[in-house]
Amino acid sequence: MENKKTPFWTRDSSILLGGFFVTVFLIVYIWWPLAEEVLSYIDWNGPWWLYMDWLLLGVFFFMSVTIVARANLKTDVLIVFVGICGGLAIESWGTQTNLWHYYTAERPPLWIIPAWPIASLSIDRITRLLGWIIDQFDKKIKLTINHSLFSILYWIIFASFLILMLVFVSPTFDKSYTWLAMILCILLIITPTDHRFALLTFIAGAGLGYFLELWGTTRECWTYYTFQKPPLFAVLAHGMAAVAFWRAGLMVKMVMEKAGMAREQRIVSSE
């Protein structure tokens, strides 16, 4: 129903796309030496198309299309805010514990932080599309997919991820950052609010994360301590991060709503 009522392109889509391009422009402008280094690999006097980074362009185009789809700034601003804060926390954890490092040796590099809220917006759209596809499939075959199925898949997938995480981060068990990350993941996994949406968010995040990690590791923009291109954990970690951002957004929204209600009550009582 939501897809039918809301057009693909809204007024907020123009604002969001404009903000996206402004962000990209500022990143290129502020960190021009990095952009110049990338452009230096292209032979503009020869078959330049053979040297273009088509994977990067493809990911850039895909994310540009998805973030503008049925944009709504009332919800998207919160997604962007959580994405920035969460991305900074994740990059700080990974680079400070040497689970991965960037070729610029920054810990973490500020130019990578804007990629997190942009990816969060894209994952939100993918998740909702997956939900809509499942609903349409349900209607066509006239079979209601039992929510217990999503619950079973949820526990299998997230328990497997937790085991994989324990193995991958084991070299950094002496770091407090790692223990905080593990405790947060365990708390998020054992306190689900919506098995289906959490599972679809995880799948969407991991799906997009694969292409992001494939680009970053094969171009050696960032490198993991295992030197895998990319490691399975890194791909699935994007799914877990997406779930964490979604849950954090729900908490922020709840706090804001309670603060608004408290403010209204104070205004009424003062009158």
C-alpha positions in Angstrom: 0.0 0.0 0.0 2.9 2.4 0.9 4.4 1.8 -2.6 1.2 2.7 -4.3 0.5 5.9 -2.4 4.0 7.3 -2.5 5.4 8.2 -6.0 8.9 7.0 -6.9 10.2 10.6 -7.2 9.1 13.1 -4.5 10.1 16.6 -3.7 12.4 15.3 -1.0 14.1 13.1 -3.7 15.5 16.3 -5.3 16.7 17.6 -2.0 18.3 14.3 -1.1 20.0 13.8 -4.4 21.3 17.4 -4.3 22.7 16.8 -0.9 24.3 13.6 -2.1 26.1 15.3 -5.0 27.2 18.2 -2.7 28.7 15.7 -0.3 30.6 13.9 -3.1 31.8 17.3 -4.4 33.0 18.4 -1.0 34.9 15.1 -0.5 36.6 15.4 -3.9 37.4 19.1 -3.3 38.7 18.7 0.3 40.6 15.6 -0.4 41.6 16.4 -3.9 45.1 14.7 -3.7 43.3 11.4 -3.2 41.0 12.0 -6.2 43.9 13.2 -8.3 45.8 9.9 -7.5 42.8 7.9 -8.7 42.4 9.9 -11.9 46.2 9.5 -12.6 45.6 5.8 -13.4 43.4 6.7 -16.4 45.1 7.1 -19.8 43.0 10.0 -21.2 44.9 9.9 -24.5 44.1 6.3 -25.2 41.3 3.8 -24.5 40.3 5.5 -21.3 37.2 3.3 -20.9 39.5 0.3 -20.2 40.9 2.1 -17.2 37.7 3.4 -15.7 36.6 2.0 -12.4 33.2 0.6 -13.6 32.5 -1.2 -10.3 32.8 2.1 -8.4 30.6 3.9 -11.0 28.1 1.1 -10.9 27.8 1.2 -7.1 27.6 5.0 -7.2 24.8 4.9 -9.8 22.9 2.2 -7.9 23.1 4.1 -4.6 22.1 7.3 -6.3 18.9 5.7 -7.7 18.0 3.9 -4.5 18.4 6.8 -2.1 16.0 9.0 -4.1 13.3 6.3 -4.4 10.3 7.5 -2.4 12.4 9.8 -0.3 10.9 11.3 2.9 13.1 13.7 4.8 11.1 13.2 8.0 12.5 9.7 8.2 15.6 10.0 6.1 17.2 12.7 8.3 17.2 10.3 11.2 18.7 7.6 9.0 21.5 9.9 8.0 22.2 11.0 11.5 22.4 7.5 12.8 24.5 6.4 9.8 27.1 9.2 10.5 27.4 8.4 14.2 27.4 4.6 13.7 29.8 4.8 10.8 32.3 6.9 12.9 32.0 4.4 15.7 32.6 1.3 13.5 35.5 2.9 11.6 37.1 3.9 14.9 36.8 0.4 16.2 38.2 -1.3 13.1 41.1 1.0 12.5 42.1 1.5 16.2 42.2 -2.3 16.7 44.0 -2.9 13.4 41.3 -5.2 12.1 41.6 -3.2 8.9 43.5 -0.1 7.8 43.3 2.4 5.0 46.0 3.2 2.5 46.1 6.8 3.9 46.9 5.4 7.4 44.2 7.5 8.9 42.4 6.0 12.0 39.7 6.6 10.9 39.7 8.6 7.7 37.0 11.3 7.7 36.4 11.0 4.0 34.9 7.5 4.4 32.3 8.5 7.0 29.8 10.0 4.6 29.6 6.7 2.8 27.8 5.1 5.8 24.7 7.3 5.9 24.5 7.1 2.1 24.7 3.3 2.3 22.1 3.3 5.1 19.6 5.2 2.9 20.2 2.7 0.1 19.8 -0.3 2.5 16.5 1.2 3.8 15.1 1.3 0.3 16.3 -2.3 -0.6 14.8 -3.6 2.7 11.4 -2.1 2.0 11.6 -3.4 -1.6 12.3 -6.9 -0.4 9.4 -6.7 2.0 7.1 -5.5 -0.8 8.2 -8.4 -3.1 7.5 -10.9 -0.3 4.1 -9.4 0.3 3.3 -9.6 -3.5 4.5 -13.2 -3.6 2.3 -14.0 -0.7 -0.8 -12.5 -2.4 -0.2 -14.3 -5.8 0.2 -17.8 -4.4 -2.4 -17.0 -1.7 -0.1 -18.5 1.0 0.6 -16.5 4.2 4.3 -16.9 5.0 4.4 -17.9 8.6 6.2 -15.5 10.8 7.8 -18.4 12.6 9.8 -19.1 9.5 11.4 -15.7 9.7 12.1 -16.3 13.4 13.8 -19.6 12.7 15.9 -18.0 9.9 16.7 -15.1 12.1 18.2 -17.2 14.9 20.1 -19.4 12.5 21.6 -16.5 10.5 22.4 -14.2 13.4 23.8 -17.0 15.6 26.1 -18.0 12.7 27.2 -14.4 12.3 28.0 -14.1 16.0 30.2 -17.2 15.8 31.9 -15.9 12.7 32.5 -12.6 14.5 34.0 -14.2 17.5 36.5 -16.0 15.2 37.3 -12.9 13.1 37.9 -10.5 16.0 39.6 -13.0 18.3 43.1 -11.4 17.7 41.7 -8.2 19.3 40.2 -9.7 22.5 42.6 -7.6 24.5 41.0 -4.4 23.1 38.1 -2.8 25.0 36.6 -1.6 21.6 36.2 -5.2 20.5 34.4 -6.2 23.8 32.0 -3.2 23.4 31.3 -4.2 19.8 30.6 -7.8 20.8 28.4 -6.9 23.7 26.4 -4.6 21.5 25.9 -7.2 18.8 24.8 -9.8 21.4 22.3 -7.4 22.9 20.9 -6.6 19.5 20.6 -10.2 18.5 18.9 -11.5 21.7 16.4 -8.6 21.8 14.8 -8.5 18.4 11.8 -6.3 17.8 10.8 -7.6 14.4 12.3 -10.8 13.1 11.2 -10.3 9.5 12.4 -6.7 9.2 15.7 -7.4 11.0 16.4 -10.3 8.7 15.5 -8.4 5.5 17.7 -5.5 6.7 20.6 -7.9 7.3 20.2 -9.4 3.9 20.0 -5.9 2.2 23.0 -4.7 4.2 25.1 -7.7 3.4 24.1 -7.6 -0.3 25.2 -4.0 -0.8 28.2 -4.5 1.5 29.6 -7.2 -0.7 30.0 -4.8 -3.6 31.4 -2.1 -1.4 33.9 -4.4 0.2 34.8 -6.0 -3.2 35.6 -2.5 -4.5 37.5 -1.3 -1.4 39.6 -4.4 -0.9 40.5 -5.1 -4.5 41.5 -1.5 -5.1 43.4 -1.7 -1.8 41.6 1.4 -0.5 41.4 -0.6 2.8 42.9 -3.9 3.8 41.9 -6.4 6.4 44.4 -8.2 8.6 43.5 -11.5 6.9 44.2 -9.9 3.4 41.0 -11.5 2.0 39.3 -9.6 -0.8 36.8 -9.4 0.8 36.5 -11.5 4.0 33.1 -13.0 4.6 32.8 -11.4 8.0 33.3 -7.9 6.5 30.4 -8.5 4.1 28.0 -9.8 6.7 29.1 -7.1 9.1 27.5 -4.6 6.8 24.2 -6.4 7.4 24.7 -6.4 11.2 25.6 -2.7 11.1 22.4 -2.0 9.1 20.4 -3.8 11.8 22.2 -1.8 14.5 21.5 1.5 12.8 17.8 0.6 12.3 17.5 -0.3 16.0 19.3 2.8 17.1 17.0 4.9 14.9 14.0 3.3 16.7 15.5 4.2 20.1 16.2 7.8 19.0 12.7 8.2 17.6 11.2 6.8 20.8 13.2 9.2 22.9 12.2 12.2 20.7 8.5 11.2 20.9 8.7 10.9 24.7 10.5 14.3 24.9 7.8 15.8 22.7 5.0 14.4 24.9 6.7 15.7 28.0 7.1 19.1 26.5 3.4 19.2 25.5 2.4 18.2 29.0 4.5 21.0 30.5 2.9 23.5 28.1 -0.6 22.3 29.0 0.1 22.4 32.8 1.5 25.9 32.5 -1.7 27.1 30.8 
